[in-house]
Amino acid sequence: MTGWEALDTAGTWESAEGLGEVWVPKNVPDDWAPYRYGHWRWAAPWGWNWVDDMAWGFAQSHYGRWARIAGTNTGTERWAWVPGAEVAHPIYMPAAVNFIGSAGVGLSAPDPIGSVVAWFPLAPGEAYWPGYTSDLGLIRRINAGVVKDVAKIGPGVGSEPPGELITAHYQNRRFATVVPRAVFAGGRAVAPAQVSLPPERLGNAPLLLGSPQIMPPASKPVVIATASAVHTLSRILTPQPSRVTARVRGVRYSGSTSAHAQTRSAFNARVAISASRAKAHAVAAYARSPRGRTHVAAASSRPRWH
């Protein structure tokens, strides 16, 4: 996979007021937005993971946040990825988004579309509350570097997120992407299947943090067994350190090629360790949860994708 070096050719690094160093993609479609050009894929215990179409899209989909900054022309805006502050072990997120609609259902839409699923990217400072764990310590570590004071996150009520996150104002909500539920759950391409809903509909609908609580189609295995999940998640994450750029830490390198390579290698090693720890935490939390005990099924020796 293309790694961190792809960012310098696929976009530009700029300094944005109040955000620090940000990365702006170039040569993208006019209607491009984060989490719009790609598809969703289910893998337990994470649930729905975003798979981006762009060769450079891994780090920006699973780390940091997205913001709207001033465009090159007066009165215009553009998307910028904000890696956040430096953290020792950045933790993988399936997708830094919130969903809109009713849990397990989504939103209603005019016939013949039926129900739809909608989501939007989180902005800098907005906390990510995952659907696969209620471990407050892990949740705070996931948000380290992008939320100013992670100690203020949570706790929730039981397995539910704290009320202040549900009722908070989210900067990017108006840029939600909407597709038919069948497209979402079927892992089909999002961009060509977009549905338009009135802004008021998206603004007034319930908020779902981290997960739409929609399971994969019943015709396919619902969950990968815990033992198999480790191998499956390894397939997702093992190649990724080369893609998770040192920009995730908001650092620009300089100096000799050798020093650059050594620094990159050290960072990749830390990300690999972080990914391994995240997998262990997530698998353990899922296995302890009521949903995990109910849905964990016997699996073959080969991991299965949905």
Secondary structure, 3 states (H helix, E strand, C coil): CCCHHHHHHHEEEEEECCCEEEEEECCCCCCCCCCCCEEEEEECCCEEEEEECCCCHHHHHHCCEEEEEECCCCCCEEEEEECCCCCCCCCCCCCCEEEECECCCEEECCCCCCEEEEEEECCCCCCCCCCCCCCHHHHHHHCECCECCHHHCCCCECCECCHHHHCCCCCCHHHCEEEEHHHHHCCCCCHHHCCCCCHHHHHHCCEEECCCCCCCCCCCCCCCCHHHHHHHHHHHHCCHHHCCCHHHHCCCCCCCHHHHHHHHHHHHHHHHHHHHHHHHHHHHHHHHCHHHHHHCCCCCCCCCCC
